[in-house]
Amino acid sequence: MASTNKKLTLWMLAWPIFIELFLQFLLGAADTLMVSRISDDAVAVVGFSNQLFQALTTLFITVASGAGILIAQKIGSRNGEDARTIAIMAVNVSAVIGLGLSVLLFLMPGEIAAMLQLPEHLIPLAKTYISIVGGGMVLIALMSALSTSIRNTGNTKGPMYTAIGMNVVHVFFNYAFIFGAFGFPKWGLMGVAVSTVLCRLLATIVLFIMFLGSFERTIGLRDLNVFNRKLFGDIIRIGWPLGVNMSCWVFTQLLIFTFLAMLGSNELAARTYMNTLESFCFMLGYSIALAVQIQIAHLYGAGRVKEAYGLAFRAMWIGLAVVTVNAFIIFLFGKHLLGLFTENKEIVALGVSLLGMNLLLQPGKMVNMALGNALNAVGDTRFTMWTSVFSMWLIATGLAYFVGIELGWGLIGIYACMILDEYIRGTLSLVRWRGKKFLRKAEFNEAAAKITAENGSGGSIHKQTALDV
């Protein structure tokens, strides 16, 4: 048990997640930097397409996220067999959904790009990129389910090592296909797309092998057809609000990119470059938020609710310190970093105008991430869903369109609404966590279980005593 507790400390969970996220950041930065050597239009297409892919991943994130929380809770309550069954079902269902999305994106890339208001001169590039990368959505679905299942067992190092290998291979193939190095064909943006799919295929194979041995009883190929209706119902009960929450974020981000496309390709490219810089700001904070979700879910499953309550605030304050320092570093050096991506002075100027606002954005985002993930860990997923529905659609999207497009404030106005949205959701999550609704429910259930164990099967007297406790 001591070794398990050591493995599930905040630091032991967070640092491999951070390395994994940092490598993903480097992957994204390398992608953006290499694609920028093709053209700023290519960068705009990649940024736009990635928002589309993120929006569509919500269809299987619903299952993966709900399963991840339940896996951690079941392991915390020492019910490893149920955790194993939940993980298998999550992988199977995610694969089916991902396959359907792959077919859709492969067959209709141009129609989808036009529907989302991508500038007409960018559609030919979008057709190439979306059809190839989108055709591999089944790989993204499998990677999500596999890595989430593995990570919530407490093994955050496995996905990290996979990310290291994926990054090295991806950068190599990117360089080879974009510039025609080492005897490879010079495919430009199509080469970036092919490189992405190849690396995801290799990562999926590695994660699947790791997944088979992640539980107390090894998963065999015959076990992959297991299905438990009750447990799957629990996954959906926790997962569907998470899916709505995630879909709110990615679809509003997609709409924001649509607004930026209405402003022009320069604004679209500037936002894509800023996304890359912002990833550096919050990735350590986000790794802390993901780690605290795993730890709180384990503690909650084990009935250790007082520890879970205090841990959320500890993670929040640590995260705030980290993201504030990172945002200040970006503020100081952001202009020079933007210059590495593009020589277009207008795009650099647009990006620089957002650096100061990023100092305001990141603390609000950290509070929202830490406390929102804490609420999700104890199963209070409907609350985070409703706050997202309210704030993201009314503030981050509706108000952003009015201020940025109708009033003509442009990129600055849209960014200001994004900041306001983060602080509103963070404040609501803070109030909810302090209310301890789900933690009090767990305390009551734990007290009732103790009384039943001590006194045998109890009637109304036992129930009343538990309620008094």
N, C-alpha and C positions, 0 to 999 in steps of 0.2 A: 504493500500500500504506500510505503514511503516513496518508492521509486515512481509510482503513479502520480503522487502529489507533486514530486519534483518535475515530472514531465509536463504537468498541467499548470505550472506557474505562468504568470502573465508574460514574463520575459522569454521563457523557453518556448512558449507558443508563438510569441510575436516576432522574434527575430528571423525565423525561417520564412514566415509570411512576408516580412519586410524585404528579405533578400529576393523572394519570388516576385514581389511587386516591383522592386527596384530593377530587376532584370526585365520585367515586362515594360517598365518605363524606358530602359535602354533600348529594348526592341522597338518600341514606338518611336523613340528619338532617332534611332538609326534608320528606321523606315522613312520617317519624315525627312531626315537629312539626305538620304540617298534619293528619295523620290523628288526632292527639291532640285536635284541635279538634272532631272528630266524637264520639269517646268512647274511653275506655281499653279497652273491649271491641274496638273496631276496631283499636287498636294491637296487642292480643294476637293477633287474627286475622292481621294482616299479618306479624307476627313469626313466628307458627307456620307460615303458608303459605310464607314465604321459606325456612324450614328444609326444608320439603318439596321446594320447587323445587331447592334446592341438592343435596339427596339424589339427585334424579332426573337432575341434570346430569352425574353421574358416568358415566352410560351413554354420553355422547359426549365427556366430558373424557378418557376413556381414549384415544380416537383423537387428539384435538387436542393433548394433552400429549406423547404419544409422537412425533407428527409434529413438534411444535415443537423438541424436542431434536434430532431427526434433521436437521431443516432447518438448525439452527445448526451441527451437526457437518459436514454436507455442504458448507456454504458455507465453513467453516473449512478444509476439505480441497480447496477450489476445484472442487467438483463441483456447480455451480449448476443443471444440468439435472435431476439427481436431486432436488435440493431443490424445484424447481418441481413435479415430478411428485408428490412427497409431499404438498405443500400442496394440490394439486387434489384428490387422493384424500381428504384429511382433511376438506375442505369438503363433498364429496359424501356421504361416509358419515355425517358429523355431521348433515347435513340430513335424511337418511332416518330416523335415530334420533329426531331432534327432532320430526319430523312424527308419528311413532307416539305419542310422549308427549303431543303436543298433542291428539290425538284422545281419548286415555284421560282426560286431565284435564278436557277440555271435557264429556265425557259422564258422568263419575262423580265430581264434586267432593264431594258430600255423603257418599257411601259411603266415600270415602278419608278425609275428615275424621273421620267416626265411628270408623273402624277405628283411627285414630291417637289415640283417646281425647280428642279435643277436647271441652271441656264443651258439653253439649247446647244451652245458650242461645246459644252462639257459632256453631253450625252454619249457620243461615241466612245470616249474614254471610260465612262461609267459602265457601258455595256460590257466591255472587256473585263473590268475589275469585278463587277458585281456577279457576273455569270460564273467566273472561276472561283473567287473566294466564297461567294454565296452558295455555290454548288457544293462546297465543303462544310456547310452548316451542321451536318450530322456529326462531324468531328468536334466542332465546338460544343455541341450538346453532350457528347460522350465525355469530353475533357472536363466539362463543368460538373457532371454527375460523379465522375470518378474521383476528381480532386477534392470535391466537397465531402464525399463519403470518407476518403482517406484522412483528410484534415480533421474531421470531427471525431475521429477515433483518438486524436491527440498527436497523430503523426503529421506534423507540419513540415518536416524535413523532406519527406519523399517528393511532394509536389515542387519543393524548392529545387532539389537536384534535377528534376525533370525540366524545370524552367531554365536552369543553367545550360543544359545540353541543347534545348530548343533554341535559345538565344544564339549560341555559337553557330549552330547549323544555319539558322535563318539569316544571320548577317553574312555568312559565307555565300549562301545561295543568292541573296539580294545583290551582293557585289558582282557575282558571276553573271547573273542574268541581266542586270541593268547595263553593265559596261562591256559584256561579252568577254569577260576574263577567263583564263584557264581553259580556253577552247570551248566555252559554253556559247550558245547563241545569244545575240544582243537583242533582248525582247522588251526592254524598257518597262513600262507599267505592267504589261502582261507577265514579265518575269517576276516582278514583285508579288503578283497574285499567285503564280505557280509556286514560288518559294514559300509563301505563307501556308498554302495547302499541304505541301510536302512536310513541312516542319510539324504541323498539327497532326498529320498522320503518324509520324514517328512518336510524338509525345503521347498520343492516344494509346499506341501499342505498349509503351513503357508503363503508363498509368494503369492500364488494364492488368498487366502482369502483377504490378504492385497491389492492386485492388484485391486480387484473388487471395492474397495472404494477409489481409489487413485485420481479420477478425480471429477470435479464439479458434473457430473451426474453419479450416481452409475451404474456400469456395471452389467447387468443381464445375466443369462445364454443364453437367446435368442439373446443377442447382440453379442455373440461370433462368429456368422456367418457373421458379417459385412465385407464388402470389398469395397474399393474405389480405382478404377484403377489409377486415377491421383495421389492420395497420395502414393499408393504403388510404382508408378513410381518414385516419389520423394525420397522414402526410398532407392530404388535401385540405383538411381543416386548418392546419397551421400554415400550409404553403400557399393557398390561394390568396390570402391577403398580402403575403410577401410578393406574390406575382403581380398583383394589382399595384402594389407600392413600387416595385421595380419598373413596371410598365409605365407608370405615371412619370417616373424620372426619365426613362429613355425616350418615350414618345414626346414628352415636352422638350427634351433636348433636340430631338429630331425636328420638331416644329421651330425651335429657335434657330437651328441651322437653315431651315426653310426661310425664316425671316431674313437671315443674313444673306441667303442666296438672292432674295429680293433686293437687298441693298447693293449687292455686286460681288464679283468673284474675289476682289481684294479683301473685303470684310470676311468672306468665308475662309480665305487662306489665313488671315490674321488670327481668327478664332481657332483654327486648327493648330497654328504654331503656339498660341497661348495655352491650348489644352495640353500640349506637350510639356510646357514649363510648369503649369499648375500641377501636373502629375507628380513632379518632384516635390512640390510643397506638401501635399497631403498624403503621400503614399505611406510614410511611417506612421502618421496618425491613423490612417485607415487600417494598417496592419495591427495596430493596438486595438482598434474597434472590433476587428474580426477575431482577434485573440480573446478579447474579453467576452465576446458572445459565446465562444466555445467553453471558456472557463465557467461562466455564469450558468450555462446550460447543464454542465456537469454538476456544479454545486446545487443547482435547483433540483436536478434529478435525485441527488443524494440527500435532499432535505436541509441543506446548510444555507438557509435563506439570509441570515444576517451577514454572513461573509459575502454573499452575492450582492447584497444591497450596497455595502461599502466599496466593493471592488469597482463598481461602475463609475463612481465619483473619482476614485484613484486613477483609473484609466483615462477619464476625461481630462483631469488636470495635467497628467503627464503628456497626453496628446496635444493639449493647448500650448504647452511650452514648446513642444517640438515643431508644430506647424507654424507658430508665430516666427520662430527663428528662421525656418526655411523660407517663409514668405518674404522676410526682410532681406535674405540673401538674394532672392529673385528680384526684389525691388532694386537692389544695388547694381546687379550685373545683368539684368534682363535685356537691356538694349543691346549689349554686346552679344548675348546669346541669340537673340533674334536675328542679328546680323550674320550668324553662322548658317541660318536656314535660307535667307533670301537677301538679294541686293536691291529689291524693290523698296524704295524709301517710303512710299505711301503705306505699304503693308507694315513695315517696321514702326512707323509713326502710330498706326492704329494699335499695334500690339503694346507699344510703350505707354499709350494712354490708359491701358488697363492695369498696369503694374501696381499703381497705388491702390486701386480698388481691390486688387487681390489681397492686400494686407487686411482689408475688412472682411473679405469673403471667407478666408481659411479658418479663423476661429469659430465663426458661426457653423461652418461645415463640420468642424471637429465635435462640437457639442452635440450636433444633430446625429453624427455617426455613432459616437460612443453611447449615448443614452437611447437612441433608436435601436441599436443592436442589443443593448441590455434588455429592452422591452421585448424584442423578438425572441431572445434566448429563453424567457420564461413563458413564452406562448402568447404574449399580448400583441399579436400581429395585426389584429383588426384596428387597434388604435393608431398604429403607425400608418396603416393603410388610409384611414379616413383623414389624417392630417395631411398626407401626401395628396389625396384627391382634392382637398380644399385648397391648400397652399400652392401646390405646383401648377394646377390648372388656372386658378384665379390670379395668382401673383406672378409666378415664373413664366407663364405663357400669355394669359389674357392681358394683364397689365403691361407685360413686356411688348406685346404687339401695339398696344395703344400708345405707350411712351416712345418706343423705338421707331415705329413705322408711322403711325398717325400723327404724333407730335413732332416727328422728325429728329429725335434725339439720337437715332442710329445705334451703333454698337455700345456706346456709353449707357444709354437708357436701358437697353436690354440687359446689360451686365448688372446695373443697379437693381433691377427687379430680381435677378438671380440671387443677389446678396440678401435682399429682404426676405425672400422665400426661405433661405437657410436659417435665418435667425428666428423666423416665426415657427418653423418646425422644431428647431432646437429648444426653444422656450416651452413649447407645448409638451415635448418629450420630458423635459426637466420636471415640470409640474406633475406629469403622470407618474414618473419614477418615484418621486417623493411621496406620492399617494400610496404606494406599496400595494396596489389592489391584488395583483397576482401573487405577491410574496405573502400577504396575509392569508390568502387561500391555501397556499402550500403549508404555512405554519399550522393552520387549523387541521389539515389532513394529516400532518405529521403527528400532532398531538392526539388526534383520534386513533391513529394507528398504534401509538404507544400504549394508550389506555386499553385498547382491545387486546394487545399482546399481553399486558400485565394481568388483566381481569377476565380474559376469555371473551366469548361472544357477548356483547353488551346490548342492552336495550336503550330506552330513552334516557335512563340515568347516565349511562356512559356518554351518550351524545351530548347531553347538557353539560357534563363535566368538561368535555373536550371544548365545547363552545366557550365556557368560562375561561379556560386556559388561553 
